[in-house]
Amino acid sequence: MATIKPQWANAKRIVVKIGTSLLADKKTGALNRAWLAALVDDVAALKAKGKQVILVSSGAIALGRKALELPSGPLKLEDSQAAAAVGQIALAHAYEEAFKAAELVAAQILLTLGDTEQRRRYLNARSTMETLLRAGAVPVVNENDTVATNEIRYGDNDRLAARVASMMSADCLVLLSDVDGFYTSEPGRDAGAQLIREVTEITPEIEAMAGDTGAELSRGGMVTKIEAAKIAMAAGAHMVIASGKADNPLARIGGEAPCSWFLAHTNPRAARKRWIAGALEPRGAVVIDDGAAAALKSGKSLLPAGVSLVEGTFERGDAIVIRDSNGHELGRGLSAYSDRDAQAIIGHKSSEISRLLGYRGRDELIHRDDMALKQGADKDE
Ligand code: GLU
């Protein structure tokens, strides 16, 4: 019995990217339903072990292209966007049916680059997906190809999947494609090409090797996979490139099957805290009372009731500083409310939020997961 890699055995939240070449037949463009059904069995098995799974699926353009009978070869941007508009329906339907057969619920999420990069939307996309995962659904993500323009599109789902893994604090990102891992050079052309089983750092040598291996037919060769690895590793997620060609590809991961692991040096929680503490420019601040400060230090979220003052101009999702009643910085966090809305609800119970604002927002002004306290004050450290 092969030993299972601990990074895989211990992963609680897994993002799986599914390449077009696996889902759609290369010649006919028809959907590979038997393969999809087997993949859904794999997802169901992971879920039965208590893991959460998010899929990032390509295939919309390939399916739509078939339906619209577009010529083969590279498509113009507007043609691929039109194809995606048609194909995404078929793709979503296929997932819905396949998951229904396994008594699971699929949820479609279409993202643009802005959704994962702009703070405000980032918070929304994250909490929607959290809600879906809590409810036991399987989010199926794709790029919103129809509205994304050249400048604001990912264009490849490798990086989109890595951003989703980062946004969702996933422990593992799996890139399933038609190659079984990362090679020193292109296996088809160089008989001496060797599979690299484990990468712990993206060195210039690794990047150079990626430049040589533009193997995959669909967009997203090794260059975008290395870009994805950088995003994932920085976010504390391990990444694995594995072949999805055989049925049940997820069941094979973690054992002896050939694949390439890119191991992160940190974990998603620590990476997210570092991002909140360091990478974001704070737009404002809140001053909190002693009771709230004690609650924060014991690992709780910041409720509006514990806030005595709001400073600065900020939007939902912006980073703000948290100060104690003496003006000392306790930490930073992403505000669930704009400064205007925060002004209206501070000092009040969370149950009053909907009466005060006219909508039901979050109970917390800054959720625990969106907060980084200063060294020594953080229970999570
Ligand atoms: N979003 C594209 C689609 O669904 C795929 C992009 C990619 O292949 O990486 O067809």
Residues whose N, C-alpha, C, O or C-beta is under 5 A from the ligand:
A	BS01	LIG	T20 S57 S58 G59 A60 I61 A62 N142 E143 G155 D156 N157 D158 S218 R219 G220
